[in-house]
Amino acid sequence: MEPTGDLALIGLAVMGQNLILNMNDKGYTVVAYNRTVSKVDEFLNDAAKGRKTILGAHSIEEMVRMLKKPRKIMLMVKAGKAVDDFIELLLPHLESGDCIIDGGNSHFPDTIRRTKYLESKGFLYIGTGVSGGEEGARRGPSIMPGGSPKAWPLVKDIFQATSAKTPDGAPCCEWVGENGAGHYVKMTHNGIEYGDMQLICEAYQLMKEGLGMTAGQMHTVFSEWNKGELDSYLIEITRDILAFKDADGQPLVEKILDTAGQKGTGKWTSVSSLDLGMPVTLIAEAVYARCVSAMKEERVNASKILKGPKAKEFKGSKTEFVEDIRQALLASKIVSYAQGFMLMREAAREYGWKLNYGAIALMWRGGCIIRSAFLGKIKEAFDTNPDLSNLLLDKYFESVIGTCQASWRKVVMTAVELGVPVPVFSTALAFFDSYRSARLPANLLQAQRDYFGAHTYERVDKPRGQFFHTNWTGTGGSVSSSTYTA
């Protein structure tokens, strides 16, 4: 019997099932397989019931036989060892030119390794970020593919048909780059997501603890914010969460334990930023905020001992301060994205990728968790100047920061006075002030390094690259240890 499958998908959890249904809606015949084979029949008899072009396979051999050549097999399984295990199970059944696709949240070094390994055996490999959760998978996610360039023509039509679309109909999917580029961009997306979520939480806490606002009042605020510059998925769902009542009629959000979990992508982003020497301070602080939240019992004990200002002593117009918070949130969000694109630019240099930053902004414009109207302006910035070194230097974003700056500073100062922690608002402002400073106190720091370790320094009155060492005590000798690297 002639094979009819356009693509096979392994892994029938919620994301996998919804992607299959989405692809099938777009006219593609999809083969479904799961290591626990009973889930295949459950899927066919439930969510996929009556769909004749969703085919169930009960073994890898059967799955491969159902696919048209070159075969395309997508893995939607847990990142790590499971991906490597499935690759090894698949390889004996594939032919040169066949393509394996990893659609999970794999760490980009693993994708670099796997791409090299599979290409050495004559196969093609794609590591693709898929963002949008179960709703995005079903209705249209943001898809960020990278890996073997020859694989892109094989999946382009399927991926772009399946992906979300911008308001003007452009697919939120484009080729990102070689080997690990797709998963790197997805990792950065998730890091920015960490920052956005923490910023919103800090705005919420300022309104709740600093201004004494109710969940209903905050619901109204977020509803208004979602109609303007902050229009986004995360603002939208925060609006809905604040309106949701428990069975007793009280806001459910206030009954949720204040300890946040994490799956590691924010940490990966922060570690990569340290490896590359990029100050992605906002994302790192958002990760640490989750770590502090996990110290619940310790925090409860500390609250009984450590004293600070009483949070509900705000003096002034609450309405005006809510607008200040909105502007601080917008300015901090700009810093978050600026740092994310700084990181991707440096990673592109390090790994030899040719990233299209405007296209990345477009891919994030719909379907994904950080989707927002805001991203359209980022695309415009990079379309205008593909070599833009930092979003803060774009005229539009420079203007917005200028408008928001007074409110931004007021929010951070007021939070400090009230004793309401705003680590991400604060670090965003600190980064902005550092980035705009022509001179920082690192001259003293470098003098300290030279004093105790003879690490040398450069001088403002000499050419860059010329290094000096001073015998600061008169007893240290004149031999330096080595030149430093910044």
N, C-alpha and C positions, 0 to 999 in steps of 0.2 A: 504494500500500500504506500502511495506517495506521501512523504512527510508534508505536513501543512503548518506546523508550528513556526511562528515568526520569532519567538523568544521563549525561553523557559525561565521560570522564577522559582528559586529554592528558598523556602522559609515562609511558612504560612501563619505567621503572627499577624497582628492587625495591619502593620505597614505593608507586608507582603501581599496579603489578601486585597487590600484596597488598591495597591498599584496594579495588580492583575485586572481587577474590575475596571479601573481607569483605562488601561491600555486596550482592554477588550471593547470598551465604549468607543474607542477611536478607530475600531475596525481591525485590530490585530488579533491573531490567534495565539493564545498564550498557553503554555504547558505548565501546570502546577505540580510541584513536588515538595515533599517534606520528609525529613529523616524518620519522624514518627508517621508512618504511612497512613494510619487511621485518620489523620488530620486532612489528608487529601480528599477522602470520601466525605468527611464532614463538611468540608468547604464546598464540594460539588453538590451536595444535597441541601445546602443551606444558602449561603450568600451568592453562590454561583449557579443556583438551581435554574435549569431551563436554558442556560447559555451553552449552545452547542459548539462554540468556538473557544471555550475554555476547556482544555483537555487535562485529565488527571493521569499522572504517571505514578506507578507503584515501585519503580526501581530506577536507578540512574541509567541503566541500559535502555529501558523502555523510554525514558525521557529523551535521551539522545536520538533514538530512532525516530521520534516524532518531529524532530526539528529539521527545517530546511537549511541547506549549507550556504555560506559558512554559518555554523551554529553560534548562537548567542545565548549565553546562560548567565542569569543575574542572581547573585547571592544576596539575600536579605536575612543574614544570620548575625549572631553576636560577634562583635569585633574581637580580633585576637586569634587564638589557636583554632577556633571553629572555622575561620576562613581558610587557613592553611590546610586544615584537615580536608575540607571539601575540595579544594584545588587538587590535592593528591588523589582523591577519589574520582575526580572528573577526568584527569589527564589521560588515563589509559583508554578512554572511550572517545577521545577527540582526535581531530586531524589538524594538520598544519593550516593556519589561517582562521581557525575557530577562535571565538572570543569569550573570555570569562569577565564578568562585571561584578565588582563588589560595591553594593549600594548601602553598606552599613557605615557606621561612624568609625572607620579605621584610622589609626594614627598614620600620618603621612609617610614616616620612614618605612613602615611596613609596606605601603603601596609602592614606594620607590623600589624596595627589594623585590616585591612580587612581580612588578612590571619587568624588571631586568631578568628575573628567573624564567618567566613564561616566554618572553621574547627570545631567550637563548634556546628554547625548545621549539621555536617556530609558531608559537601561539600569540594571540593578542590579548591585552589586558586593559581594563578600565577600572579606575577607582573613582567613584562618583559620590559627591555629597548629595543627599536628598533631604530637603528641609520642608517642614510644613505640618509635621505630625500626621495623625491618621486622617484628619480632614483634608490636608494638603495632598496626601497620597491618593485619596479618592477623587478629589475635584481638580487637582492640579498643583503639584509641588514645585518648588524651585529645585532645579537639577544642575549640578556643577561637575561635569565629567572631565577627567584628565587621565593620562596613561599613554597607551600606544597610539600615535597619531593616525595610523592606518585603520584603527578601529572606529574612528569617529563617523566615517561615511556609512558604516554598517548599522549604527544605532541612531544617527541624527534624526531621521524622520520619526522614529518611534518616540524618542526622548522629547523632541520638540512638540509633537502632538500631545503627549501625555502631560507636559509641564503646564504650569500656570501661564496666564497671558497678562500683559500689561493692559491698561485701559485702551490703548490704541492697537491691541492685538498682537504685539510682539511676544514671542515665547520667552519665558524666564529660564532659558537653557541655552548655553553656548559652550563650545569647546574652550576649556580653560588653559590647558598646557600639558606638557609631557609628565610622565611618571606620577609623582605624588601631588601635582599642582591642584587637581580637583579636590582632593581631601584636605589640602592645606587651606584652600579658600573656604571650605566648609568648616574647618576648625576655627578659622578666624571669624567666620559668621557666628559660630557658637560663642566665641569669646565676647564679641560685641553684644550678643544676646544676654550674656551674664551681666554686662555693664548696664544695658538698658533696663533690665529687670531690677537691678539694685537701685538705680536712679529713681525709678518709679516707686520703689519701696521706701526710699528716703523721703520722697515728696509726701507719700502717704503718712509716714511717721511724723513729719513736721506738722502736717495738718491735724493729725489726731492728737499727738502729745503736746505740740507747741501751741496749737490754736483751739484744741478741745472740740474739734469737729466730729460729727457723727458719720457713720458709714453712709447714711442716706445723703448727707450734705456733700460728702466726698464723691459719691456717685454722680451727683449733679455737676460737680467740677470736672470730673473726667469726661463726662458726656460733652461738655462744652469744649474741653481741650481737644477732643477727637474730631471736632469740626474745623480745626485750624491747622497751624503749622505742625502740630504734634500728632496729627491723624496717622494712626498706625494700629497694627494688630494688637500689640501689647497694651496700648492705652485702651483700646476697645474691650479687651477681655478684663482689664482691671475695672473698667466701668461696670461690666456685667457682674463681676465677683462681688463688688461692693453693694450691689442691689440684691444679691441672693440671700434669702432668709432660710434659717433652719426651721425645723418642725414647730418650734415654739415661737416663731415669728421674729427671732433675734438674728442679727447678721451672722451668717455662718463663718465668715472670715475671722471674726474675733474669737471663735472657738477652736481654731486650728493652732496646734502647737508651733511655736516660733523657732523651729529648727529646720534649716534648709538642707536638702540633699544635693548631690552633684554626681555626674557620671564621668568627669575627668577632662572634657574638652576645654573648659576654661583654664584648667591647670596646664594642659598641653600648650595652649596659646601663651600663657605666661612664661612657661619654661622656654619655649621657642624664642620669645622676645628677649629673654636673658641670654640665650645662646647667640643671638644675632646682635646684641647690644642695642636693641630698640626700646625706648622707654614707654612701654605700653602699660602705664601706671594704672589707668582706670580699670582695665580688665583684671589686672592682678589684685587690685584692692577689692573688686567685686567678689573674687574668689575667696579672699581672706575674710570678707564679711560673712560668707556662708560658713567658713570655718569657725568664726566667733559665735555664730548662731548655734552651732552644734554643741557649744560648751554650756548647754542649758542649766544643768544643776549647779555648775560652778558660778555662772552668772547670777542665779537666784541667791546663792550664798553671799556673793560679793555685794549684791544690792542691799543687803542688810548691814553691811559694814562700811562700804565706801559711799560717801555723801557728795552731792553736787548740787547745782541749782535745781529748784523746783520747776519742772518743765512747763507748767501751765500758768506762767506769769507774764505772758506776752502783753506788751503795751503798744497800742497803735491800731490801725485799721486792718482788720482781718481780710477784708476784701482786697485791699491793696497788696497785702502780703501774699495772698494766694496768687495774684498776678506775678509777683516777684518770683514765687516758686516756679511758675510756668516758664518764665524767662530763664531762670537758672537751669531748669531741666532741659530746655532747648539748647542753651549754650554748652552744657555738659555733654549732651548727646552729640553735638558737633565734634567735641574733643574725642569722644569715644570712636566715632567713625574715622576721624583724622588719624588717630593712633592705629586703628585697624589697617587702614590703607598704607600707612608708613611701614607697618610690619610686613604686609604683602609685597611692597616694593623692595624691601631689603631681602626678603626670602627669594624673590625673583632673581636678584643679583647673585645670591648665594648658590642657588640651585640651577641657574641657567634657564629659567622659565621666561616666556614672553607673555606676561599677563596683560590683558586688556581691561583696565580698571573701569572704564565706562560700561563695558559689557558685564562686568561683575556687578556693578550697581544695578544694571538692568535685570540681571538674574535674581537679585534680591528684592526687586520692585514688587513682586507678587508671589503668592504661594508660601513663602517662608515665614518663620517666626518673627524676624525683624523687618518684615515688609512694612513700608510706610511711604507716604507721599514725599517725604524728606529725601528719599533715594533718587527721585527724579532730578533734584538739584545737584546731587553728586554726579550723576551721569552727565549732566550739562557741563559741570566743571571740568571733567576729564575729556569730554568731547571738544571743549574749547581749547584746552591745553593738556594733551596726553602726557606731557612731561611734568605736570604739576607736582612739585615736591611735597606739598602739604595742603590739605583742604583748607586750613586756616588762612592760606594766602590767596584763595580764590575770592574775587570781589564780592560775590553774594554772601559767602560765609563770613568774610571779614566784616561786612556790613551788619549781619545779624548779631555777631559777637559784640560789635560796638554798641548796638541797641540794647543788648541784654546785660552788658557788663556790670552796670550799677546794681541791678537787681540781683545778679549772681553773687556779687560781693556781700550785699545786704543779707541774703539768705544764709551764706556761710557764717557771717559774723553773728547773726541772730541765733542760729543753731548752736554756736559755741556758747553764747550767753545763756541760752535756755538749757544747755546740757543735753541736747538731742543729737545723737551721733549721725553725722553725714559724711562718712569716709570717702564716698565716691564723688559727691559734689565737691568736697574739699580737694581731693587729689586732682580732679579735672581743672579746677582753678589754679592750683599750684603748678600744674604742667603748663597751662596757658601763660602764666607769669614767667616761668622759666624759659619757655620757648621764645618769648618776646624780649628776653633780656640779652643785650649785647655783651654783658659781662656778668659772670657768675662767680661765686667764691671758690671755684675749683683751683684758682691760683694758690690760695692758702693750703688747700688740700694737697696739691702737688708739692708744695714746699715741705709739708709734713712728711710726705712719702720720701722725699729726698733726704730729709733730716734723719729719719730712723732707718731708712733702707737704701739710701744712695740710688734712688730710682730715676734721678735726673728730671729736668724740666726744660720747657721751651720758654723763650723770652718774647715779650711783645715788641721789643725793639730790634729783633733779629729775625731772619727768614724762618718760616716753618720748616721743620725737619732738622733743625740744628739744636742739639741738646747740650745742657749744662749741668754741672754738679757743683754744689757748694759744700765746703768743709765748715758746717754750721757751728761746731763746738771748738774747732781748733785741734781736736784730738782724733778726728775720724779718718784722717787720710784723704787723699785726693782721688782715689779709685772709685768709680761708680759701678753699680751692679749691672745695669743694662738699661737701655732705653725702654720707655713704657709704651704700652699700647692703650689707647683710649677706647 
